[in-house]
């Protein structure tokens, strides 16, 4: 799974669109860490 796929999965939740961008980035990093992907580096964001 790639980072884009992880974000696509998170976007299926209506909650994702109710949080701030900063909170979204935290959520993406946490999700990626839990499924075994390396979190985004600053060049990937």
C-alpha positions as CSV (number, residue, x, y, z in Angstrom):
1,X,0.0,0.0,0.0
2,X,1.2,3.5,-0.9
3,X,0.6,6.7,0.9
4,X,-2.0,7.8,-1.6
5,X,-3.9,4.6,-1.0
6,X,-3.8,5.3,2.8
7,X,-5.1,8.8,2.3
8,X,-7.9,7.5,0.0
9,X,-9.0,5.1,2.7
10,X,-9.0,7.8,5.3
11,X,-11.0,10.1,3.0
12,X,-13.9,7.5,3.0
13,X,-14.6,8.7,6.5
14,X,-16.8,11.9,6.9
15,X,-14.8,12.6,10.0
16,X,-11.7,13.2,7.9
17,X,-13.2,16.3,6.4
18,X,-14.2,17.8,9.7
19,X,-10.7,18.0,11.1
20,X,-8.1,20.6,10.4
21,X,-5.3,20.1,7.9
22,X,-2.8,19.8,10.7
23,X,-4.9,17.1,12.4
24,X,-5.3,15.3,9.0
25,X,-1.5,15.1,8.7
26,X,-1.2,13.7,12.2
27,X,-3.9,11.2,11.4
28,X,-2.2,10.1,8.1
29,X,1.2,9.7,9.8
30,X,-0.4,7.7,12.6
31,X,-2.3,5.5,10.2
32,X,0.8,4.9,8.0
33,X,2.8,4.0,11.1
34,X,0.2,1.5,12.2
35,X,-0.1,-0.2,8.9
36,X,3.7,-0.3,8.5
37,X,4.4,2.5,6.0
38,X,7.0,5.1,6.7
39,X,5.4,8.4,7.5
40,X,5.5,11.2,4.9
41,X,8.8,13.1,4.8
42,X,8.5,16.8,4.4
43,X,9.3,16.5,0.7
44,X,6.3,14.2,0.1
45,X,3.7,16.5,1.7
